[in-house]
Amino acid sequence: MQPDRVVIGCESTISGHRAAAALANLYAAWVPRSRIAPIGIWSSELCKLAANAMLAQRISSINSISAICERTDADVGEIAKSIGLDPRIGPQFLKAGLGFGGSCFRKDIASLTYLAESLGLPEVAAYWQQVLTMNDFQRDRFARHVIATLNNSLRGKKVAILGYAFKKNTGDARESPALDVIRILLEEGPKSITIYDPLCSEADIKRELSVLERDYAVSMPDGPVEVVPDPYAACANSNAVLILTDWDMFKNGKPVTQSSKPVTIAETYDGATPTDVLHLTPRIERVTINKPPTPPRTPKLSPLAPELNTRLLPEPPCPADCVVCRSSSSAGMSVETDTTTPIDWAHISKTVREPRWVFDGRGVLDARAMVGMGFRLETLGRASMY
């Protein structure tokens, strides 16, 4: 556990500062002092809200740019990469997509908005509320673009959804963008909506979708929604495939392979001397330099009490028959699930219905490769090719 920061809220009293110092000494056993911040009570409360609000704001900001890109000839990926080179901005959280999900961002912005309103700051409340409004708008316009592309009707049509988790590498289905997309699709009465996610369990997905049951029949046999354990079964005979989570397995690029032979700098430049640089034949190649493995970090033992030292040591690996691991696996959270090996899009192209529509809500697909396989690809943040 190596946090970026440890925020300790304390009262501005002698006892408050003493308590904060004692807690800081505890964390200092493994966290650098420069990352421990004893601050006031109100500051500590607002710190968490402000941090998540700032991150969510960046996501909504780049998503607003993606909407402009789709009305012009701009590419939001190129824009994000370019502005991310500015050290004042940086590249983090500039990936356009379906907006943020999960249990923290929306809740914390709502708390910040409520706090501003209660303090008589309606302009501040409206500012942060707009971050949520843009987040909802991104999902709404994506789903309605799917419907418009399919001749403004989903009657008798099957829609395949790849990915339900709010982000990759998690089985957390809470506050997923997929929920809002599915809600809008259900308005058009589709014949079938099949969902595949490598880590989200069927029970978790159905529990999240249950909030829609007051307005629609959702899950089969009464409704059109079905959760399937296989991406190929989800896509078979579908009129459109929607990518709603940026899982690596949904990408269609070539997997990155590492060379077994270390490559030296001299080999990279073909042995050229500085005077030969202007005469080099242009060549671009991927180079992998093997580095020695990083030794495991030895935890710094606590100077406070010997009994704390055992808690700072790494836990031993679980046995093969670990009950906790087995229960996690049964809930759809198995650590053995392969989420990186790319699915076979060429195979999927043979099973979906013409004209093979794919709607990339996460910007994970290479357009040229998809078109080469016969797909029609629509990507958030890029003007339509059709």
N, C-alpha and C positions, 0 to 999 in steps of 0.2 A: 504494500500500500504506500504509494508515493504521491500524495496530493500536491496540486499546484499551489494551494494555499490552505491555511487553517485559520479561520476567523473565529475569534473568541470575544463574545460580547460581555461587557462587565459594567457595573455601576461605577461612577466617578467618586468612589469612596475608598478609604484605606482598606477595608475588608474586601471590597470589590476588586481592587488592584492585586491584593494578595491572592485571591482565588484565581484570578486570571494568570498570575505568575506561576502558581502551582500547576495549573493545567498546561501552560506553555512549557514548563519543564518536563512534563510527562510526554508531550508530543515531540520535544526536542531530542528524545531518544532516537528518533529515526527521521524527523523532518528538520531541514535546515532552519536556523533561527530566522533567516531572512524571509522565510515563507510563512511565518507565524505572525498574525496580526491581531493583537489585543486592541479592540476598539469599543466605542460606546454601544449601549443596548440598541438604540434606534438605528445606529449605523450598521450594526450587525444584522438587524432584521431586514433593512433595506438592501443590504449588500447582495443577498441571494436573489431577491426579486429583480434588482437592477442588472445583475449578471445575466440571468436568463432572458430578461427583456431585451438587452442589447444583442444577444445572439439571435433571438427570434426576429429582431428588427432587421438584421443583416439578411436573413432568409427572405423576409417579405420584400426587402428592397430589391434584391436581385430578381425575385419573381415578378415584381412590377416592371423591371426592365425587360424580362422575357416576353411580357405581353406586347410591349412596343416592338420588340424584334420580330414577332410574328406578323406584324402589320407592315414591316419594312423588309429589307433584304439583309438584315443584320443577324448575327449568330450569337446568342447569349453566352455560349461556351467560350467563344473567342473574346467577348467583352470581359467576362469574369476572369479569364486568364490574364488579360492585359492589365486590368485595374488591380489585380492581385499582386502584380509586380511592384506596385507602389508600396514602399515599406510603411507608409502611414495607414494603409488599408489592409494589406496582407491577403492571402488567399483563403483563409478559413471561413467557412459558412457562406461561400459564394457560389454554391451549386444550385442552379435553378431546378425546380421540381414541383412536387405537389404540396409543398409547404411542410411545416413542422407538425409533429404529432407527439405521442407520449403523454405522460402524466404530469409533466412539470411546466413546460413553456406556457401553455394556455392558462393553466391555473395561476401561475405567478403573474402573468400580465393582467389577468382579471383582478387579482388582488391589488396590483399596483393601480389599476384604473379605479377600483372602488375606493382605495385610500385617497387618491387625488380628488375624487368627487366629494368625499366626506370632509376633506380639508378646504373645500371651496375653491378648487382649481379645475374648473370644467375644461379649460383649454388643454391642460396636461392630460386629463382623462381621455379627451377626444383624440389626442395624439397617439397614445398607446392603444386605444381601442381600434385605431386604423390599422395597426399591425395585425390584429386578429381579423379585421375585415378583409384585408388583402390576402390573408391566409385562406379564408373561406372562398374568396373570389377565384383564387388560382384553381382550386378543386372544382368549383362550379363550372368555370369556363372550359376546363379540360373535359369533363363529363359531357357537357352540352356540345362540344366540338365532335366528340365521338358520335353522338346521336345525329347531329347534322350531317356528318360524313356518310352515315348509313341511311341516307335518304329520309332523315327526320322521323324514323320509326324503328322500333326494335321488335315489333310484332313478328312472332315466328322465328326470331333470330337468337343465336347463341353467342354469348360474350364470355371469353376466357380471361380470367384475372390471374396474373402471375405476381405473387407477393401480396401479403396482407400486413405483415409487421410494419410498424411506423418507420423503421429504418433497418438496414441490413445488420446481420450478426446479432440478432436478438429475437426471442420468441414473444416479445411484448406486443400484444395486439391492442392495447389501450390507446384511445384517441388517434386511431390510425386514419390517414387520409382516405384509405380504401372505403371506410364506412360512409363518408359523404359521397364518394363517387358511386357506390352501389345504391345509395338512397335515390340519387338522381336517375340512375338507370332504371330502377324499379318503377319510376313514374311512367315509363314508356311501355310497360308490360312485356318484357322480353320472355322468350320461351325458356331460356336457360341461362344461368350465370354460374360458371364453374370457377372455383377458387383453389389455387395451389400455393402453399407456402412451405418451405422446407423445415421451419422450426415452430411456427404457430400451430398449436393443436387444434383439432376440429372443435373441441369443446370450448376453447377460448374464443375462437372466431364466432361460433354460434351465440355465445353469451354476449359478445359485443353487438352482433347483428340483432339481438332480441329487442333492442330499443326501437327498431323499425317496425316491429310487429303490430303496434297500435294503428299503423296506417296501411301496412301491406302484409300480404301473406309472403313470408320470406323463404324459409327453408323447406326443402322437399319433405313429404310429398305434396303439401298444400301450396308451397311457393316454388319459385324457379331456382333458388340458390342451393348449390351443392358444393361441399368441400371435398376435394379429391386428393389422394396421396401421391399423384404422379403428374408432372407437367405435361406429358404427352397426352394423357387422357383428358386433361383440362382443355387442351387446345384442339383436340380432334373435332372436326366438323364445325368449328366455330366461324362466325362471320367476322369477328374482330378479336384480337389479342391485346390486352392492356397490361403494361408493366407498371405496377404501382409501388414496388419496393426495389431498391438498387442492389439486389443480391448479385454477387459476382457471377453466379452460375447463369444469370440471364444475359450476360454480355456475349457478344459474338466475335470478339477479337481473338487473336491467337494467344494461347496461354504462354506466359513468360517462362522460359526455360533457362536454367543456369548452366554455364559451361563448367565442366569438371576440371578444365585446365586453367590455372591462374593466368591472367593476361597482364603483362607489364606495360608501363607507359611507352617504352621504346617500341614494342610491337604495335601499339595503337597508331603511332606515327610513322610506321614503316622504316624506322631508323633514320628519318630525315634530320638534317642539321638545321639550325636556325636560318641559314642562307638558302635552304631549299624550300622553305615554306611557301614562297610565292609560286613555285613550280609544281606543287603537289596536285595530283589529280583529285578532284572533289570526290569524296567518299564518305558516306554516313553508315555507321554500323553500331549495333548495341554491344557494349563491352561490359563484362562482369568481372570485377576484381574480387577475388576471394579474400575475405578478412578472417583473421583468427577469431574463434568464438569468444564472446564476451564472458568472462568468468562470472558466476553468480555472485550477487551482492550480499555481503555478510552484514546482517543487521547490527546496528550499533546498540549495545546492551544498555539497559537503563541504569543510571547512577542512583536511582531513587530507592528501589527495593528489589532484592534478588528474585522474588516471586514474579515480578513483571517480565523478567528475561525470557521465561519459557513462552510467554505470549508473543514475543517478538521473533521467535525462531520459525522458519518455514514449516508448514504442516506436512506430515508424511503423505505420500500418494495414497489414494483410496485403493482398497483391495478389489479384486476382480468382481466379487459378489457384493459390492457396496449397496446397501438398501437404498440410500439416498439417490445414488446414480440410477438405480433401476426405476425408482419412482419418477425421477425427472424424465427418463426415457419414455415411460408410459404416458407422460403428459405431453409428449411431442417436443421435448427439449433435450434430446439426446445429443451429447457432445460428439458422437460418432457420425452424425448426419453430415454428408458432404455438401457444402454450400458453395464450393469454388469451381468444381469441374463444370465447364460450360455445357449447357444443353445443346442438343443437335437441332439447330434451326433449319438445316437442310431437310431433315426428316419432318419437322413440323410443317414446312412449306408444302409437303405432299399430302397433308391431312386436313389443312384448313380449307375453307371455302373461298372461291374466287370472289373478289380480286385480292385476297390475302392481306387484309388490313392489319397493321400493327401500330398501336399508339404507345409511344414511349414517354411515360410520365416522369422518368428519372434520368434521361439522357445517358443511358448505358449502351446503346446500340450504335454500331457503325453503319451509317446510312448507305454508303456505297456497297458494302457487303450484303446488306439486307435486300436492296434493290436488285443486286445480281442474282439473288436466289428467288426472285419473282415476287417479293413482298412490296406492298405499298406502305411506306413508313411515314408517320406523322410524329414529330418530336416537339416537346415543349420548348419554346424559345427559338424556334426556327420557322421561317415562312413555309407554308405548304408547297409541295412540289406539284400538286395536282389541282 
